[in-house]
Amino acid sequence: MSPRNLFVRIVHYERTQPLLIAACAVLLSLVAFSLVLLALGKNPLTAFQGLLQGSGLLPKPRYAGGKDMFTDLLGLLDAMTPMLFAALAVAIAFRAGLFNIGVSGQMLLAGFLATVLVGYSGLAAVLAKPLVILVGLVVGGAVGAFVGLLKARFNIHEVVSTIMLNYIFQFVVSFFVKSYFVDPVSRQSRAIASDARLTLMNVPLGDAATRVPLCFLLAVAVAVALYLLVKKTSLGFEIRAVGSNRKAAQYTGIRSGRVIVIAMVLSGCCAGLAGVTYYLGYFDTIEPGTLTTVGFDSIAVALLGNSNPVACILSSLLITVMTYGSTYMSSVADVSAYIAHLMVGVVLLFCACSAYLKHRIERSVQRRADEEGGERT
């Protein structure tokens, strides 16, 4: 059997096909990125090693005071937490045939309201931290419900509505931050109280002082819960049915409008959690007039994970390694940190081609079956 036919036979298995196609996409993107580095006269192996060292997945030759490999790893998990929540927001919408491109705006609104209502309230940590999470869920879910209703009742495309809401949230939040909550020195919003922050800072750990992301395990638990919801429940079946063919789902008796609203509420809740873990966790301030790139990078994460909530854990880790480790990579390999963003774009490009790769595999299998049938006759 030729290597090509062996590859097609292996990838054709339904259970392993999404994982193998995603792995192929990542491998091809790394090869393409290596060619870019070689064209720039840089060593790809040194660059990749720098990414892993900067992310805490490999030890560095030396560390600054109060830092070690474990502190870098916890910093990676802290950065990964909002990325995972944002990827889940995109993925659950994809499952229902929807494209929530407004995750960044929903993150900003949830983060701003949680900052104003809880971050400046002076509440004790035992009350403030759960309230921050609750505000993220309520605000994100409300925006998702609004977008879902526009889609279900008036057939307003969710891409249009979420893009418009991105602009609205960006400029409204910017106005209030600059008018009432600005720090005159940093020109960002005033820092929130440490009791309301979802990341513990400067926690002593041996000779090092590290940050501890409190919501990382919550993000993993939400990913597992969404996976079970989509795969094991009747609601999950309805979401997948509407995502596959809305009209056909309606003919079978599924209330597609209700399913669309529920899917967008779930998506918005995840986006709200991404916002509070970003603006009141990884950071403690809001930069006015700016939407975080996490909401847009999460599209690549969801695509790479094939909209599978559990697979999004691994894909968000990969994308976060590329972005979080880029600063150290630029110092050890003399490569601009912006090159890491190019790598994310290349991964997204090859992930977008995964549907074409799947189509080619199906055609190859069908052609091979036709040839075998012709030989038997």
LUMKOLSE-661757 format. One record per residue: x, y, z of N, C-alpha, C in turn; residue number from 1. Coordinates in steps of 0.2 Angstrom, whole numbers, plus 5000, padded with zeros to 4 digits. Atoms other than C-alpha are relative to their C-alpha. Layout:
# LUMKOLSE-661757
ATOM  nxx  nyy  nzz caxx cayy cazz  cxx  cyy  czz   i
ATOM    X    Y    Z    X    Y    Z    X    Y    Z NUM
...
***
This chain:
# LUMKOLSE-661757
ATOM  nxx  nyy  nzz caxx cayy cazz  cxx  cyy  czz   i
ATOM 5004 4994 5000 5000 5000 5000 5004 5006 5000   1
ATOM 4996 4994 5001 5007 5017 4995 4999 5004 5006   2
ATOM 5001 4996 4994 5010 5030 5009 4994 5004 4999   3
ATOM 5006 4996 5000 4996 5041 5002 4994 4996 5001   4
ATOM 5006 5004 4998 4983 5027 5003 5000 4998 5007   5
ATOM 5000 5001 4993 4989 5023 5020 4998 5006 5004   6
ATOM 5002 4994 4996 4987 5041 5026 4993 5001 4999   7
ATOM 5007 4999 5001 4970 5042 5018 4996 4995 5004   8
ATOM 5003 5005 4996 4965 5026 5027 5000 5001 5007   9
ATOM 4999 4999 4992 4971 5031 5044 4995 5006 5001  10
ATOM 5004 4994 4999 4963 5049 5042 4993 4999 4999  11
ATOM 5007 5001 5002 4947 5042 5036 4995 4998 5006  12
ATOM 5003 5002 4994 4942 5035 5053 4996 5005 5003  13
ATOM 5004 4995 4998 4927 5045 5059 5002 5003 5007  14
ATOM 4998 4998 4994 4933 5045 5077 5006 5004 5001  15
ATOM 4994 4996 5000 4950 5051 5074 5002 5005 4995  16
ATOM 4999 4995 5005 4948 5061 5059 5001 5007 5002  17
ATOM 4999 4993 4998 4946 5078 5067 5006 5001 5003  18
ATOM 4994 4999 4997 4961 5076 5078 5006 4999 4995  19
ATOM 4994 5000 5005 4972 5070 5064 5000 5005 4995  20
ATOM 5000 4995 5005 4967 5083 5052 5002 5007 5004  21
ATOM 4997 4995 4996 4970 5096 5066 5008 5000 5001  22
ATOM 4993 5001 4999 4987 5089 5069 5004 5001 4993  23
ATOM 4997 4999 5007 4991 5089 5050 5000 5008 4999  24
ATOM 5000 4993 5001 4986 5108 5050 5005 5003 5004  25
ATOM 4995 4997 4995 4997 5112 5065 5007 4998 4997  26
ATOM 4993 5002 5003 5012 5102 5057 5001 5004 4994  27
ATOM 4998 4996 5006 5010 5111 5040 5001 5007 5002  28
ATOM 4998 4993 4999 5009 5128 5048 5006 5001 5003  29
ATOM 4993 5000 4997 5025 5124 5058 5005 5000 4995  30
ATOM 4996 5001 5006 5033 5119 5042 5000 5007 4996  31
ATOM 5000 4994 5004 5027 5135 5033 5004 5006 5005  32
ATOM 4996 4995 4996 5033 5146 5048 5007 4999 5001  33
ATOM 4992 5002 5000 5050 5137 5048 5003 5003 4994  34
ATOM 4997 4997 5006 5052 5142 5030 5000 5008 5000  35
ATOM 4999 4993 4999 5048 5160 5035 5006 5002 5004  36
ATOM 4994 4998 4996 5061 5160 5048 5007 4999 4996  37
ATOM 4994 5001 5004 5074 5152 5036 5001 5006 4995  38
ATOM 4999 4994 5005 5070 5166 5024 5003 5006 5003  39
ATOM 4997 4995 4997 5074 5178 5037 5007 4999 5003  40
ATOM 4993 5002 4998 5090 5169 5041 5000 4998 5007  41
ATOM 5001 5002 4993 5084 5163 5058 5000 4992 5001  42
ATOM 5000 5007 4998 5086 5146 5066 4993 4998 5003  43
ATOM 5006 5002 4997 5068 5138 5068 5000 4997 5006  44
ATOM 5000 5004 4994 5073 5126 5081 5002 5005 5006  45
ATOM 4999 4996 4994 5080 5140 5092 4994 5004 5001  46
ATOM 5006 4996 4999 5064 5150 5089 4995 4996 5004  47
ATOM 5005 5004 4997 5053 5136 5094 5002 4998 5007  48
ATOM 4998 5001 4993 5064 5132 5109 4999 5006 5005  49
ATOM 5002 4994 4997 5062 5150 5114 4993 5001 5002  50
ATOM 5007 5000 4999 5043 5149 5113 4999 4995 5006  51
ATOM 5001 5004 4994 5043 5134 5125 5003 5002 5006  52
ATOM 4997 4998 4994 5055 5141 5137 4997 5006 5003  53
ATOM 5003 4994 4997 5046 5158 5138 4993 4998 5003  54
ATOM 5006 5002 4998 5030 5148 5141 5000 4995 5007  55
ATOM 4999 5004 4994 5037 5138 5156 5000 4992 4998  56
ATOM 5000 5007 5002 5037 5121 5146 5007 4997 5000  57
ATOM 4993 5002 5000 5056 5120 5145 5003 5005 5005  58
ATOM 4997 4996 4995 5068 5127 5158 5005 5005 4996  59
ATOM 4995 4995 5003 5078 5143 5154 5007 4999 5003  60
ATOM 4993 5000 4997 5097 5145 5156 5000 5003 5007  61
ATOM 5000 4996 4993 5094 5158 5170 4993 5003 5000  62
ATOM 5006 4996 4999 5080 5167 5178 5001 5006 5004  63
ATOM 4999 4994 4996 5077 5184 5186 4998 4998 5007  64
ATOM 5001 5002 4993 5075 5185 5205 4992 4999 5001  65
ATOM 5007 5001 4999 5059 5178 5211 4996 4996 4995  66
ATOM 5003 5004 5006 5056 5168 5195 5003 4993 4999  67
ATOM 4997 5007 5002 5058 5150 5190 4995 4997 4995  68
ATOM 5004 5003 5006 5050 5138 5177 4993 4999 5002  69
ATOM 5007 5001 4998 5035 5135 5188 4996 5007 5000  70
ATOM 5003 4993 5000 5031 5154 5189 4998 5001 4993  71
ATOM 5001 4999 5007 5032 5155 5170 4994 4995 4998  72
ATOM 5006 5004 5002 5020 5140 5168 4994 5002 5003  73
ATOM 5007 4998 4997 5007 5147 5180 4998 5007 4996  74
ATOM 5001 4995 5004 5009 5163 5170 4996 4998 4994  75
ATOM 5003 5003 5007 5005 5153 5154 4993 4998 5002  76
ATOM 5007 5002 4998 4989 5146 5163 4996 5006 5001  77
ATOM 5004 4994 4999 4984 5163 5168 4998 5003 4994  78
ATOM 5001 4997 5007 4985 5169 5150 4995 4995 4996  79
ATOM 5004 5005 5004 4977 5153 5144 4992 5000 5002  80
ATOM 5007 5000 4997 4961 5155 5155 4995 5004 4996  81
ATOM 5005 4996 5004 4952 5169 5146 5000 4997 4993  82
ATOM 5000 5003 5007 4958 5161 5129 4995 4994 5000  83
ATOM 5004 5006 5000 4950 5145 5134 4992 5002 5000  84
ATOM 5007 4998 5000 4933 5153 5139 4998 5003 4993  85
ATOM 5002 4997 5006 4933 5164 5123 5000 4995 4994  86
ATOM 5000 5006 5005 4937 5148 5112 4993 4996 5001  87
ATOM 5006 5004 4998 4922 5139 5121 4994 5004 4997  88
ATOM 5005 4996 5002 4911 5154 5117 4999 5000 4992  89
ATOM 5001 5001 5007 4915 5153 5098 4998 4993 4998  90
ATOM 5001 5007 5002 4915 5134 5098 4992 4998 5001  91
ATOM 5007 5002 4999 4897 5132 5106 4996 5004 4995  92
ATOM 5003 4997 5006 4891 5145 5093 5000 4996 4994  93
ATOM 4998 5003 5006 4899 5136 5079 4995 4993 5000  94
ATOM 5004 5006 4999 4890 5120 5085 4992 5001 4997  95
ATOM 5007 4998 5002 4873 5129 5082 5000 5003 4993  96
ATOM 5000 4997 5006 4878 5135 5065 5001 5008 5000  97
ATOM 4999 4993 4999 4882 5153 5072 5007 5002 5001  98
ATOM 4993 4997 5000 4897 5164 5071 5000 5006 5005  99
ATOM 4999 4995 4995 4900 5174 5087 5006 5004 4999 100
ATOM 4994 4996 5001 4913 5186 5081 5000 5006 5005 101
ATOM 5000 4995 4995 4908 5198 5095 5003 4998 5007 102
ATOM 4997 5002 4993 4918 5189 5109 5004 5006 5003 103
ATOM 4996 4995 4997 4930 5203 5111 4995 5006 5003 104
ATOM 5004 4995 4998 4916 5216 5113 4996 4998 5007 105
ATOM 5004 5003 4995 4906 5204 5125 5005 5000 5006 106
ATOM 4995 5000 4995 4922 5202 5135 5001 5007 5003 107
ATOM 4999 4993 4998 4925 5221 5136 4994 5002 5005 108
ATOM 5006 4997 4997 4907 5225 5142 5000 4996 5007 109
ATOM 5001 5003 4994 4907 5211 5155 5006 5002 5005 110
ATOM 4994 4998 4996 4925 5216 5161 4999 5007 5003 111
ATOM 5002 4993 4997 4919 5234 5163 4995 5000 5005 112
ATOM 5006 5000 4995 4903 5231 5172 5003 4997 5007 113
ATOM 4997 5003 4994 4912 5219 5184 5005 5004 5004 114
ATOM 4995 4995 4997 4926 5232 5187 4996 5005 5004 115
ATOM 5004 4994 4997 4913 5246 5191 4996 4997 5006 116
ATOM 5005 5003 4995 4901 5235 5201 5003 4997 5006 117
ATOM 4997 5004 4994 4913 5224 5211 5007 5002 5001 118
ATOM 4993 4999 4999 4931 5229 5207 5001 5006 5004 119
ATOM 4999 4993 4996 4929 5247 5215 4995 5000 5006 120
ATOM 5005 5000 4995 4916 5241 5228 5003 5000 5007 121
ATOM 4997 5001 4994 4928 5237 5242 4998 4994 5004 122
ATOM 5002 5006 4997 4920 5220 5246 5006 4996 5002 123
ATOM 4995 5005 4999 4929 5206 5254 5001 4995 4995 124
ATOM 4999 5005 5006 4937 5193 5243 4995 4994 5000 125
ATOM 5004 5005 5000 4925 5180 5249 4993 5001 4996 126
ATOM 5006 4998 5004 4911 5190 5241 5001 5003 4994 127
ATOM 4998 4996 5006 4920 5200 5228 5001 4995 4994 128
ATOM 4998 5005 5005 4927 5185 5218 4994 4996 4997 129
ATOM 5006 5003 5003 4911 5175 5216 4995 5005 4996 130
ATOM 5005 4995 5003 4901 5191 5212 5003 5002 4993 131
ATOM 4997 4999 5006 4914 5195 5198 4998 4995 4995 132
ATOM 5002 5005 5005 4911 5178 5190 4992 5000 4998 133
ATOM 5007 5000 5001 4892 5180 5192 4998 5006 4995 134
ATOM 5002 4995 5004 4892 5197 5184 5003 4999 4992 135
ATOM 4998 5002 5007 4902 5190 5169 4995 4995 4997 136
ATOM 5005 5005 5003 4889 5176 5167 4994 5004 4998 137
ATOM 5007 4996 5001 4874 5188 5168 5001 5005 4994 138
ATOM 4999 4995 5006 4881 5201 5156 5002 4997 4994 139
ATOM 4999 5004 5007 4888 5189 5143 4994 4997 4998 140
ATOM 5007 5003 5002 4872 5179 5144 4995 5005 4997 141
ATOM 5005 4996 5002 4862 5194 5142 5001 5003 4993 142
ATOM 4998 4998 5007 4871 5200 5126 4999 4994 4995 143
ATOM 5001 5005 5004 4871 5183 5119 4992 4998 4999 144
ATOM 5007 5000 5001 4852 5182 5122 4997 5005 4995 145
ATOM 5002 4995 5005 4850 5198 5113 5002 4999 4993 146
ATOM 4998 5002 5007 4860 5192 5098 4996 4995 4997 147
ATOM 5004 5006 5002 4850 5176 5098 4993 5002 4998 148
ATOM 5007 4997 5002 4833 5185 5098 5000 5003 4993 149
ATOM 5000 4996 5006 4838 5196 5084 5001 4995 4994 150
ATOM 5000 5005 5005 4843 5180 5074 4994 4996 4999 151
ATOM 5006 5004 5000 4828 5170 5079 4994 5003 4997 152
ATOM 5007 4996 5002 4814 5183 5077 5001 5004 4994 153
ATOM 4999 4995 5005 4821 5195 5064 5005 4998 4995 154
ATOM 4995 5003 5005 4834 5184 5055 5005 5005 4998 155
ATOM 4994 4996 5000 4847 5197 5058 5006 4996 5001 156
ATOM 4994 5004 5000 4864 5189 5054 5004 5001 5006 157
ATOM 4996 4999 4994 4874 5186 5070 5007 5004 4999 158
ATOM 4993 4997 5001 4890 5192 5062 4999 5008 5000 159
ATOM 5002 4993 5000 4882 5209 5058 4999 5003 5007 160
ATOM 5002 4998 4993 4874 5211 5075 5006 5000 5005 161
ATOM 4994 5000 4995 4890 5206 5085 5005 5005 4998 162
ATOM 4996 4995 5002 4901 5217 5074 4998 5007 5002 163
ATOM 5003 4993 4998 4890 5232 5077 5001 5001 5008 164
ATOM 5000 4999 4993 4889 5228 5096 5008 5001 5002 165
ATOM 4993 4999 4998 4908 5227 5096 5002 5007 5000 166
ATOM 4999 4993 5001 4909 5245 5090 4997 5004 5006 167
ATOM 5004 4996 4995 4895 5251 5102 5004 4999 5007 168
ATOM 4996 5001 4993 4904 5242 5118 5006 5004 5000 169
ATOM 4993 4997 5000 4921 5248 5113 5000 5008 5001 170
ATOM 5000 4993 4999 4916 5267 5112 4996 5002 5006 171
ATOM 5004 4998 4994 4903 5267 5126 5005 4999 5006 172
ATOM 4995 5001 4994 4916 5259 5138 5005 5005 5000 173
ATOM 4994 4995 5000 4930 5270 5132 4997 5007 5003 174
ATOM 5002 4993 4998 4919 5286 5135 4999 5000 5008 175
ATOM 5000 5000 4993 4915 5280 5153 5006 5000 5004 176
ATOM 4994 5001 4997 4932 5275 5157 5004 5007 5000 177
ATOM 4996 4994 5000 4940 5291 5151 4996 5006 5004 178
ATOM 5004 4994 4997 4926 5302 5159 5000 4999 5008 179
ATOM 5001 5001 4993 4925 5294 5176 5005 4995 5004 180
ATOM 4996 5005 4996 4937 5280 5180 5007 5000 4997 181
ATOM 4993 5000 5003 4953 5285 5171 5006 5001 5006 182
ATOM 4994 4998 4996 4970 5284 5180 5004 5005 4996 183
ATOM 4996 4995 5003 4979 5300 5176 5007 4999 4998 184
ATOM 4993 5002 5002 4996 5292 5175 5000 4995 4994 185
ATOM 4999 5005 5005 4993 5276 5165 4995 5001 4994 186
ATOM 5005 4999 5005 4978 5283 5155 4995 4994 4999 187
ATOM 5005 5005 5000 4969 5267 5158 4995 5000 5006 188
ATOM 5005 4999 4994 4955 5263 5171 5004 4999 5006 189
ATOM 4997 5001 4993 4960 5263 5189 5000 4993 5001 190
ATOM 4999 5007 4999 4966 5247 5195 4995 4998 5005 191
ATOM 5005 5002 4996 4954 5236 5204 5003 4998 5007 192
ATOM 4998 5003 4994 4955 5230 5222 5003 4993 4999 193
ATOM 4997 5007 5001 4966 5214 5224 4995 4995 5003 194
ATOM 5005 5005 4998 4951 5206 5233 4995 4998 4995 195
ATOM 5004 5001 5006 4941 5207 5217 5003 4996 4994 196
ATOM 4997 5003 5006 4954 5200 5206 5000 4992 5000 197
ATOM 5000 5008 5000 4953 5182 5200 5007 4997 4999 198
ATOM 4993 5003 5000 4972 5180 5199 5003 5002 5007 199
ATOM 4996 4999 4994 4982 5179 5215 5007 5002 4998 200
ATOM 4994 4997 5003 4997 5190 5213 5006 4999 5006 201
ATOM 4994 5000 4996 5015 5187 5221 4998 4995 5006 202
ATOM 5001 5005 4995 5010 5171 5230 5007 4997 5001 203
ATOM 4993 5003 4999 5026 5165 5239 5000 4992 4999 204
ATOM 4999 5007 5001 5032 5148 5233 5007 4998 5000 205
ATOM 4992 5001 4999 5049 5143 5239 5003 5007 5000 206
ATOM 4996 4994 5000 5061 5156 5234 4996 5005 4994 207
ATOM 5003 4996 5005 5049 5163 5220 4993 5002 5002 208
ATOM 5007 4997 4999 5033 5173 5220 4997 5000 4993 209
ATOM 5003 5001 5006 5021 5168 5207 4992 5002 5000 210
ATOM 5007 4998 5001 5003 5172 5201 4996 4993 4999 211
ATOM 5004 5006 5000 4989 5159 5203 4993 5002 4997 212
ATOM 5007 4999 5003 4974 5159 5191 4995 4996 5003 213
ATOM 5005 5003 4997 4959 5155 5201 4995 4996 4996 214
ATOM 5005 5002 5004 4948 5151 5187 5002 4995 4994 215
ATOM 4997 5005 5005 4959 5139 5176 4996 4994 5001 216
ATOM 5003 5006 5000 4951 5124 5183 4992 5000 4999 217
ATOM 5007 4998 5002 4934 5132 5181 4999 5000 4992 218
ATOM 5000 5000 5007 4938 5134 5163 5000 4993 4997 219
ATOM 5000 5007 5002 4942 5116 5161 4994 4996 5001 220
ATOM 5006 5003 4998 4927 5111 5170 4994 5002 4995 221
ATOM 5005 4997 5005 4916 5122 5158 5001 4996 4994 222
ATOM 4999 5003 5007 4924 5114 5143 4997 4993 5000 223
ATOM 5003 5007 5000 4920 5096 5149 4993 5000 5001 224
ATOM 5008 5000 4999 4902 5101 5154 4997 5002 4993 225
ATOM 5003 4998 5006 4899 5109 5137 5001 4994 4995 226
ATOM 4999 5006 5004 4906 5093 5129 4995 4995 5001 227
ATOM 5006 5005 4998 4894 5082 5139 4993 5003 4997 228
ATOM 5006 4997 5002 4880 5094 5135 4999 4999 4992 229
ATOM 5001 5001 5007 4883 5093 5116 5000 4993 4998 230
ATOM 4999 5007 5002 4887 5075 5115 4994 4995 5003 231
ATOM 5003 5005 4996 4876 5067 5128 4992 5002 5002 232
ATOM 5006 4998 4998 4860 5077 5130 4995 5002 4994 233
ATOM 5005 4999 5005 4844 5080 5120 5001 5008 4997 234
ATOM 4998 4993 5002 4848 5099 5120 5006 5000 4995 235
ATOM 4994 5000 5004 4865 5095 5113 4999 4998 4993 236
ATOM 5002 5002 5007 4857 5085 5099 4997 5005 4996 237
ATOM 5003 4995 5003 4846 5099 5095 5005 5006 4997 238
ATOM 4995 4995 5002 4860 5111 5094 5004 4998 4994 239
ATOM 4996 5003 5006 4870 5100 5082 4995 4999 4994 240
ATOM 5005 5001 5005 4854 5097 5072 4999 5007 4996 241
ATOM 5001 4993 5002 4851 5116 5070 5006 5002 4996 242
ATOM 4994 4998 5003 4869 5118 5066 5002 4997 4993 243
ATOM 4999 5004 5007 4869 5105 5052 4996 5003 4995 244
ATOM 5005 4997 5005 4853 5111 5044 4994 5002 5004 245
ATOM 5006 4997 4996 4841 5123 5052 4993 4998 4997 246
ATOM 5006 5001 5003 4827 5120 5040 4998 4992 5001 247
ATOM 5002 5007 4999 4828 5101 5041 4999 4999 5008 248
ATOM 5001 5001 4993 4829 5102 5060 4993 5003 5002 249
ATOM 5006 4998 4999 4813 5112 5060 4994 4995 4998 250
ATOM 5005 5005 5003 4804 5099 5049 4999 4994 5005 251
ATOM 5000 5006 4995 4808 5086 5063 4997 5002 5006 252
ATOM 5004 4998 4994 4799 5097 5076 5005 5004 5005 253
ATOM 4996 4996 4995 4814 5106 5084 4999 5007 4999 254
ATOM 5001 4992 5001 4811 5124 5088 5007 5003 5000 255
ATOM 4993 4997 5001 4826 5131 5080 5001 5007 5003 256
ATOM 4999 4993 4997 4823 5149 5086 5002 4999 5008 257
ATOM 4998 5002 4993 4824 5142 5104 5007 4998 5001 258
ATOM 4994 5003 5000 4839 5132 5101 5006 5006 4999 259
ATOM 4995 4994 5002 4848 5148 5093 5001 5004 5006 260
ATOM 5000 4995 4994 4844 5159 5108 5004 4996 5006 261
ATOM 4997 5004 4995 4850 5145 5120 5008 5000 4999 262
ATOM 4993 5000 5002 4866 5143 5110 5004 5006 5001 263
ATOM 4997 4994 4999 4870 5161 5110 5000 5002 5007 264
ATOM 5000 4998 4993 4866 5163 5129 5006 4996 5002 265
ATOM 4994 5004 4998 4879 5149 5132 5006 5003 4997 266
ATOM 4994 4997 5003 4891 5157 5120 5002 5007 5004 267
ATOM 4999 4994 4996 4889 5174 5129 5002 4999 5007 268
ATOM 4998 5001 4993 4891 5167 5146 5007 4998 5000 269
ATOM 4993 5001 5000 4908 5160 5141 5004 5006 4998 270
ATOM 4996 4994 5002 4913 5176 5133 5000 5005 5006 271
ATOM 5000 4996 4994 4908 5185 5149 5005 4998 5005 272
ATOM 4995 5003 4996 4919 5173 5159 5007 5002 4997 273
ATOM 4993 4998 5003 4933 5177 5147 5001 5007 5002 274
ATOM 4998 4993 4999 4931 5195 5150 5002 5001 5007 275
ATOM 4998 4998 4993 4931 5195 5169 5007 4996 5002 276
ATOM 4993 5004 4999 4946 5182 5169 5006 5004 4997 277
ATOM 4995 4996 5004 4955 5194 5157 5001 5007 5003 278
ATOM 5000 4994 4997 4951 5211 5164 5000 5001 5007 279
ATOM 4999 5001 4993 4950 5206 5182 5003 4994 5002 280
ATOM 4996 5006 4998 4962 5192 5182 5007 5001 4997 281
ATOM 4994 4999 5003 4976 5192 5170 5003 5007 5000 282
ATOM 4999 4993 4999 4975 5211 5170 4996 5003 5006 283
ATOM 5004 4997 4995 4968 5223 5183 4997 5007 4998 284
ATOM 5002 4993 5002 4964 5238 5172 4997 4998 4993 285
ATOM 5003 5001 5007 4955 5241 5155 5003 5006 4996 286
ATOM 4998 4995 5004 4963 5250 5141 4994 5003 4996 287
ATOM 5006 4998 5003 4950 5262 5134 5001 5000 4992 288
ATOM 5000 4999 5008 4946 5262 5115 5003 4994 4997 289
ATOM 4996 5005 5002 4954 5245 5113 4996 4993 5001 290
ATOM 5002 5007 4999 4947 5227 5110 5005 4995 5000 291
ATOM 4994 5005 4999 4958 5213 5116 5000 4995 4994 292
ATOM 5000 5005 5006 4964 5201 5102 4999 4993 5002 293
ATOM 5002 5007 4998 4960 5186 5113 4993 4998 4997 294
ATOM 5006 5002 5003 4942 5187 5106 5001 4998 4993 295
ATOM 5000 5001 5007 4948 5186 5088 5005 4994 5000 296
ATOM 4996 5006 5000 4962 5173 5092 4997 4994 5002 297
ATOM 5004 5006 4998 4949 5162 5100 4997 4997 4994 298
ATOM 5003 5003 5006 4942 5159 5082 5005 4995 4998 299
ATOM 4995 5005 5002 4958 5151 5077 5000 4994 5005 300
ATOM 5000 5005 4996 4957 5141 5093 4995 4995 4999 301
ATOM 5006 5004 5001 4940 5135 5090 5000 4996 4994 302
ATOM 5000 5004 5007 4943 5130 5072 5005 4995 5001 303
ATOM 4995 5005 4999 4959 5121 5077 4997 4994 5004 304
ATOM 5003 5006 4996 4949 5111 5090 4994 4997 4997 305
ATOM 5006 5003 5004 4935 5107 5077 4994 5001 5004 306
ATOM 5005 4998 4996 4923 5116 5089 4998 4995 5005 307
ATOM 5001 5005 4995 4925 5102 5101 5003 5003 5007 308
ATOM 4998 4996 4994 4925 5110 5119 5006 4997 5003 309
ATOM 4994 5003 4996 4938 5097 5126 5006 5001 4995 310
ATOM 4994 4998 5005 4949 5099 5110 5002 5007 5001 311
ATOM 4998 4993 5000 4949 5118 5113 5005 5001 5006 312
ATOM 4995 4999 4995 4959 5115 5129 5007 4999 4997 313
ATOM 4994 5001 5003 4973 5108 5119 5002 5006 4995 314
ATOM 4999 4995 5005 4971 5121 5105 5002 5007 5003 315
ATOM 4999 4993 4997 4970 5136 5117 5007 5000 5003 316
ATOM 4993 5001 4998 4986 5129 5125 5005 5002 4995 317
ATOM 4995 4999 5006 4995 5129 5108 5000 5007 4998 318
ATOM 5000 4994 5002 4989 5146 5103 5003 5005 5006 319
ATOM 4998 4995 4994 4993 5154 5121 5008 4999 5000 320
ATOM 4993 5001 5000 5011 5146 5120 5003 5005 4995 321
ATOM 4998 4996 5006 5013 5155 5103 5001 5007 5002 322
ATOM 5000 4993 4998 5008 5172 5110 5004 5002 5007 323
ATOM 4997 4998 4994 5014 5171 5128 5008 4999 5000 324
ATOM 4993 5001 5000 5031 5164 5124 5004 5004 4995 325
ATOM 4997 4996 5006 5034 5176 5109 5005 5005 5003 326
ATOM 4995 4995 4998 5043 5189 5120 5007 4997 5002 327
ATOM 4994 5003 4999 5056 5177 5126 5003 4998 4994 328
ATOM 4997 5002 5006 5058 5170 5109 5003 5005 4996 329
ATOM 4996 4994 5003 5062 5187 5102 5006 5002 5003 330
ATOM 4993 4999 4997 5076 5189 5114 5005 4995 4999 331
ATOM 4995 5005 5001 5084 5173 5112 5002 4998 4993 332
ATOM 4999 5002 5007 5082 5170 5093 5000 5006 4996 333
ATOM 5000 4994 5004 5082 5188 5088 4995 5001 4995 334
ATOM 5006 5000 5005 5065 5187 5080 4995 5004 5003 335
ATOM 5005 4995 4997 5052 5200 5082 4994 4996 5003 336
ATOM 5006 5004 4997 5037 5195 5094 4994 5000 4995 337
ATOM 5006 5000 5004 5025 5200 5080 5000 4994 4995 338
ATOM 4999 5007 5004 5032 5184 5071 4995 4995 5003 339
ATOM 5004 5005 4996 5022 5174 5084 4993 5001 4997 340
ATOM 5007 4998 5003 5006 5183 5078 4999 4997 4993 341
ATOM 5000 5003 5007 5011 5178 5060 4998 4992 5001 342
ATOM 5001 5007 5000 5012 5160 5066 4992 4998 5002 343
ATOM 5007 5001 4998 4994 5161 5074 4996 5001 4993 344
ATOM 5004 4999 5006 4988 5168 5057 5001 4994 4995 345
ATOM 4998 5006 5004 4997 5153 5048 4996 4994 5002 346
ATOM 5004 5005 4998 4988 5141 5059 4993 5000 4998 347
ATOM 5007 4998 5002 4972 5149 5056 4998 4998 4993 348
ATOM 5000 5001 5007 4975 5148 5037 4999 4992 4999 349
ATOM 5001 5008 5001 4978 5129 5038 4994 4997 5003 350
ATOM 5006 5003 4997 4964 5126 5049 4994 5001 4996 351
ATOM 5006 4998 5005 4952 5135 5037 5001 4995 4994 352
ATOM 4999 5005 5005 4959 5122 5024 4998 4993 5002 353
ATOM 5002 5006 4997 4954 5108 5035 4994 4997 4996 354
ATOM 5006 5002 5003 4937 5107 5027 5002 4997 4993 355
ATOM 4997 5003 5006 4946 5105 5010 5003 4994 5000 356
ATOM 4997 5006 4999 4957 5092 5016 4995 4994 5001 357
ATOM 5005 5005 4998 4942 5082 5023 4997 4998 4993 358
ATOM 5003 5001 5006 4934 5084 5006 5004 4996 4995 359
ATOM 4996 5004 5004 4949 5077 4997 5001 4993 5002 360
ATOM 5000 5007 4997 4950 5062 5009 4994 4996 4998 361
ATOM 5006 5003 5002 4932 5058 5005 5000 4998 4993 362
ATOM 4999 5002 5007 4935 5059 4987 5005 4994 4998 363
ATOM 4995 5005 5001 4950 5048 4988 4997 4993 5002 364
ATOM 5003 5006 4998 4941 5035 4998 4994 4998 4995 365
ATOM 5005 5002 5005 4926 5035 4986 5003 4998 4993 366
ATOM 4997 5002 5006 4937 5034 4971 5003 4993 5001 367
ATOM 4997 5007 4998 4946 5019 4979 4995 4995 5000 368
ATOM 5005 5004 4999 4930 5011 4983 4997 4998 4993 369
ATOM 5003 5001 5006 4924 5013 4965 5005 4996 4996 370
ATOM 4995 5004 5004 4940 5006 4958 5000 4992 5002 371
ATOM 5000 5007 4998 4939 4990 4969 4993 4997 4998 372
ATOM 5006 5003 5003 4921 4988 4964 5000 4998 4993 373
ATOM 4999 5001 5007 4926 4989 4946 5004 4994 4999 374
ATOM 4996 5006 5001 4939 4976 4948 4996 4994 5002 375
ATOM 5004 5006 4999 4927 4964 4956 4995 4998 4995 376
ATOM 5004 5002 5005 4915 4965 4942 5003 4998 4994 377
***
